[in-house]
Amino acid sequence: MKILACNSNKPLAESISKTLNSKLIKADVKRFSDMEVFVEVQENVRGEDMFVIQSTSYPANDNLMELLVSLDALRRASARRITAVIPYYGYARQDRKSGPRTPISAKLVANLITKAGADRVLTMDLHAGQIQGFFDIPTDNLFAAPVFIKDIKERYHNKPVVIVSPDVGGVVRARAIARRLNANLAIIDKRREQAGSSEVMNIIGDVANYHCILVDDIVDSGGTLCNAAQALIDVGATSVDAYVTHGVLSGSAVSRINNSPLDMLVTTDSIKATEAVKVTSNIRQISIAPIIGEAIRRVHTEQSVSSLFE
């Protein structure tokens, strides 16, 4: 087994390699002067079980191209099997036609990854579970829930908590965490007037005098979480935290969250933290390296990955 790290999230790749007591292989992933991507693998990988770690986060197109070129380089170097480890799968929100004459970009990206040379895919908390079916190769969708549950137990002990889904689409994710914590579940009914903005309409469930924990897969502009937090405080919640797998945090999201009623936004390190995130007092990251590292080990040794979450 050998691990190649592209440039989108080197700290996570290094943490994963440490959990596996392995080293990242020597490879040069760089840009030419015209910004074309070039990859040179600087050690022998013939017959090896290869894992390429790359989140396709911002800049999504550059990072996706790095992944594709790396896969092609390994395929042409006669690697025995190549697994694309994609902690954050970009374009996942474009998983259906949103209107006439629009693309299904998540499917297009799946086709590109497969054609480039990936034999299997390892990812985490896909925005829509059906994206696994976009691939014609084995795809493992990992979950950040065990990491979140451990952190929530450490922070809240025996305090009264309620798990809150910020929209109807996230109920399954929130319910799974609530069941593990033996906590109540609440749902926020919202109506989104336009992309990047949302209006909270109604809260389903009792949240008064509870510590509320919002659970979601992606935080982008932060509008949904901030509006949800304000709505929960308005109806008597003691405090509001949020646990979100992928901290995209584009535009003015960091300042919006910093000025919101959220006590703490907890994300994973599936996307590398920017300097703005690092210095913000109410945003912190927890590592998913142990989960991804264990999944890689199980793929390599042909063991069950799904049993990680039983």
Secondary structure, DSSP 8 states (H G I E B T S, - for coil): -EEEE-STTHHHHHHHHHHTT--B--EEEEE-TT--EEEEE-S--TT-EEEEE----SSHHHHHHHHHHHHHHHHHTT-SEEEEEESS-TTTT--S--STT---HHHHHHHHHHHHT-SEEEEES-SSGGGGGG-SS-EEEE-SHHHHHHHHHHHHTTS-EEEEESSGGGHHHHHHHHHHHT-EEEEEEEEEEETTEEEEEEEES--TTSEEEEEEEEESSSHHHHHHHHHHHHTT-SEEEEEEEEE---TTHHHHHHTSS-SEEEEETTS---HHHHT-TTEEEE--HHHHHHHHHHHHTT--SGGGG-
